[in-house]
Amino acid sequence: MKAADQGDALAQGHVGRIYRTGFFNGRADFGNALKYYREAAAKNVAVAQLGLGSMYKAGEACRRARPRRWRGSARPPRRAMPWRR
């Protein structure tokens, strides 16, 4: 952790993996993992680039969109499905 905070790129990649897997406390911390992965990936560390890409692919690196609910009736409005008339 100390080396990663001092700017060591390889250590930042490994700390990112530790945060992503939840190695220390059993719970993953995607925010910190993303922070360390991005810093190391900017320095061309392959481990961090792979981890960052896999986080984006798994949807762990972006906010999850909440599903929108229709107001009123249980059916969706007609204009939402123009092909179904």
Secondary structure, DSSP 8 states (H G I E B T S, - for coil): -HHHHTT-HHHHHHHHHHHHHTTTTSS--HHHHHHHHHHHHTTT-HHHHHHHHHHHHHT-SS--------SSSSS--GGG-TT--
